[in-house]
Structure formats: structure tokens, C-alpha cells
Amino acid sequence: MTRHPATLNPAGQLAAESSEFRIHLVSFLAAIIGTAAGFVAWLLYHLIGFFTNVAFYHTISFTFHSPRNHQLGLWVILVPVVGGLIVGVMAKYGSSKIRGHGIPEAMEAVLVNRSRIEPKVAILKPLSAAIAIGTGGPFGAEGPIIQTGGAIGSLIGQVIQTTASERKVLLGCGAAAGMAATFSTPIAAVILAIELILFEFKARSFIPLVIASTIATSLHFVLMGRGPMFEVGAIDFGIPRVLPWYLLLGAICGFSAVGFSKLLYWVEDQFEKLPIDWMWWPAIGCVVLGVVGYFVPRVLGVGYDTISDILNTHLVFKVLLAVMIFKALVLLVTIGSGTSGGLLAPMFMASAAMGSAVAMIINHFIPGAGISPAAFALVAMGAVFGAASRATFAFIIFAFEITRDYNSILPLMLVAVIADGIALAFSENSIMTEKLARRGLKIHSEFEPDILRQMTVSQAMVTEPPRVPETMLVREMAERLAQHDPILSRHQGVLIVDDAGKLKGLITRGDLLRAMESEDAGTQTVLQAGTTSLLTAYEDELLFHAASRMLRAGVGRLPVVDRKDPTKILGYLGRAGVLSARLRQIEEEQVREGGWASAKRNPKAAGEITPVK
């Protein structure tokens, strides 16, 4: 066997070299990132207030006010258009990464750019979002702050020397800290980062995520107060009396999530067909927003006050319908046009209005149902976005944290998983991953243990590997292979041993061919033609570590030896052995074994294996 030379990565470091994940350093940096993200979230919130006051009230103030109380009359139609023009120019001549709602862009940085985000994104994204929202854009601040926080984490990971995995965790810490600082939801922020950004659940990422989110939330307490995001009165969730109606709500939320996701990307496709530069698309989308906002002012801006009104049952049925329909409409058009802003808050508003309206309809036709509109509104908030984003667990916790009402947990869990099941059945990609899928990125976001980390080398190795004596000539071995020797022909590599059966080296078919082409092929021994400087594996080590060693060194097989005596052969691990572990995992997923019930009907069926078709 010939040892391949270590390859160089773009940074010029040896690919065969490895370094341990520095959890203490990453945790320390996570604290810095959490602090920075906390201040950035506070700044973004006040920037939105500043631009809102300038655009709608012609005053200089950082205090947040809803734009729905403006007195601009028909001039209000032009305000979002101006904001759209500014954002379009910023995207065209600043960075196109500020377009969209933020989370897919953070996901793309992890998947494609080795968690590297340009420094200017950390400045342009929050500024463009503040302008878009402050001029009436129907967006939330969470997507931009997640991307901005992620950019901060990524930049810190680029300033110092880090691995791509360490930088990914730092990016996730920034994203989680940004969300925690915005909504005061530290648990949901950690889960969201795991589900949508990191795609892993390990101590090395969980610990820094918790540190960053805790510090960011603590800063939220200091800078913006300790109360929940939405003050909600006592809600009767009616468990278990209303349980059947929650099943219906789950189905409605699931189909709503699927429908909204498909409509959003259909709108994007229509903008792609426009014969003008994409820089102008946000302004065109904001024309629709301005017209609708003139007639339905509640669609303008973030709408936190409207969400509070819905959760406290302050809105009548007609207003709920208007909010549900027109908030969703302007969100689809404006986000589809490529402007800058988050999806979470506006989808919360539209889905809360839908949930409340559904409860009112049921109560109207079935007076004895006794459903609380506020309960349905809160549950629908978490279920629709959770199903649309495939981050159901995160948004079960999120909806609970923003109200801090523990009684909401059971209906949230039930409705959210029903909605998620429907979304899985009717939509291949989520609202977050569809954009990436269209760029050729296939994202597997489900969590499952790595089979290579569950099996040892002894479970995959060949216990009786082929061996040849060190004195055998190359010519003799070639003849045996030509005659299809049943022992030597089974593997690409053969172990070389001395008279005592101790490991001396390894020879591959490639080594054999090169030796046959040499001038001394007739007298050369297999030990001279093979490799004596060997990488080895141990039978009790994880298959993952052995396979990683093979990949880094560029070899396809490892002798398995005793830890105390590296010349004592215990087995042979090749590529086929590693693949056999994957085959085992596939069989566990797809092979259905006979059960007790089938054994009673047909005793011969007990223990039979049936492939799942």
C-alpha cells in the first residue's frame, strides 16, 4: 500500500492534521457574541422606532410607535415605496445577501460558505430591515437579527484561527442570541439554532448556545424590561373538553402552512419574470403594501400591538378576517419581491387572527363548544410557523415563552405536530429550505445518530484477513491472483506477516502492479513492494474514528491490531466494512421483522424479515 501525501486545503494546512473542538474557547466567545447580539437587538428595535417616527409622524424619536395611527391620508401609499427603493439600492450596491427574511441566508452560510459571512452584512442587514419595517413593511425583526447575530458570530470566528465547525457554532450562537434578545425566549432560541442553523445536537454546540442566549436575554431584561413579549390575560384552553376541536385546528394550521409556503415562492417566481432589474422589485411590491395599508392600517409595520389585541380578544370577527387576509397578502408580495425583513411576526399575526376567527366560527354554529378565541389564536401562532419552517419543537416552546402560560403547552404540542405532519405530507421542503433547494442544496434537517459512532471496529472488521509471508515474491503473488485465489482475491489489500505471524506490512493491488512494471519484478518481495509504515485500528475503538483516519490519510483499509502489541493481527477493516455499517442502518429502517401477532396466525412467520416496499 502506498501512503498518499496529505492534501492541502485552501488555507494551506494539512488535511491529514486534526484538532480537537475547543469548547472552552468557543464558550468564552459565545459570551462575547451574546453580549454583542443583545445590544444589536436593542439598537435594531430603536432604529425601527426612529424610522417609523420619521416616516409616519415626522418626528425625531427612538420610541417605538405603531404606524397604524398615522395621519398621512393618501400619502401613506408612497411611504413603503420609498422604503422599498432604498432597500433595493442597498441590496444592489451593498450586498444582495440582505434580501429575504434572513434565516435561509444564515443556513446557506453554514452549508456552502463554511460559516463565513461578509462583514458588511452585519451592518447592512439590520439597517435595511429597520428602513423596510420603519417605512411600513409588514415584517418582523427576528429574521434580520438572526442573520445579523449570525454574522457577528461568523466574523469573530474569522478574526481568530478556528475550524469550520467552531465557526459554525459561533454563527449559531449569534443567531440564537439575536432571537433571544429580541423576544426574550432563550430556550426557543437555542432549539431554533439547533433545528435550523447547526443541524446537530452535541454538548460542544449546546453549551455555547445556552451561554450566548442566557446573556442576550439578560441584556433584554436590562434594556427592554422583564415582561413577556405579549401581555396576555388568563386563557381557558379547555383541555380535555376542547380536544377534538384542537384536532381540527391542527389540520387547518397544517394546510395553511403548506399553502403560504407555496404561494410565497409562486410570488417570487412571478417577480423573476419581470423584465426589469431586481433592484426595483421591492418598490413594486411596496406599491401593493401602500394601497392595502391605506384601507387596512393594521397591516403596516411589525404589528406587535395587533398581535396583543388578538391574544386578548379585543378584535371583532370582521377585523380578524381583514388582518388574516390582508396581512398575509402584503407579506407574500413584499417578501416575494426580495426586500429585507422577517417572516415570524407577520405570520404570527395572520395565523393568530385565523385561529381566533376559527374559534368564533365554531362558537357561532355550535354554541356549546365554548372555545376561547385567545387559546386558538395562541396555538395557531406556534403551529403554523412551526409547520412551515419544520422547526415545530422550537415554536411550541416559543409560543409558550412569549406568553409564559404553562397551560398552553398541551394544546400547542398537539396542534403543532398535526400541522407538522400535514406539512411533511404535502411539501417536500420547508419555507426556509425551498429557496436553498432551488439553488441545488438538499438539506437533511432530521436528527439521527451516526451509525459509525455506535459501532466498534470489531463489529465491522474481517476477523480472518488474507495474509502472505514477507518472503513471497511479487511474481508469485501476481500468479495466485491471476488464478483467482479464493483467499487473496477477496480484498484489495493483503497483510504481510513474518514467520511468527506478526504484522510487517501491507500490499495492495496497486502496489503489485507498480512492482510488476519495475525492472526487478522477478526478484522483488511483497515486503519490498508494499508499505511498512502503517496506519492501524483497534478493535474496541469507534468505527467513526477509524473511518476518519482512513479518509484523512487517503487509504482504503486498516489492519486491526492489539493495543498492547501493534504487531498482533486481530482483523482487517476495509471500505466494505465501513459500508456494511451503513447497510445495517438501512436494514433497521426498511426491513420489517415478524412479530408476535403474525406468529400466532402463522407460526412459521415468527422472526421472518420482510423488506419495506
Helices and strands as residue ranges (DSSP letters): H 23-52, I 53-57, G 67-69, G 73-77, H 78-93, G 96-98, H 103-111, H 119-134, H 142-159, H 164-183, H 186-192, I 193-198, H 203-224, H 243-272, G 278-280, H 281-295, G 297-299, H 304-311, H 317-336, H 344-365, G 367-369, H 373-389, H 392-403, G 406-408, H 409-426, H 434-438, G 451-453, G 457-459, E 467-469, H 474-482, G 488-490, E 493-497, E 503-508, H 509-516, H 526-529, E 537-538, H 543-553, E 557-561, E 569-574, H 575-590, E 591-593, H 596-601, G 603-605, E 609-611
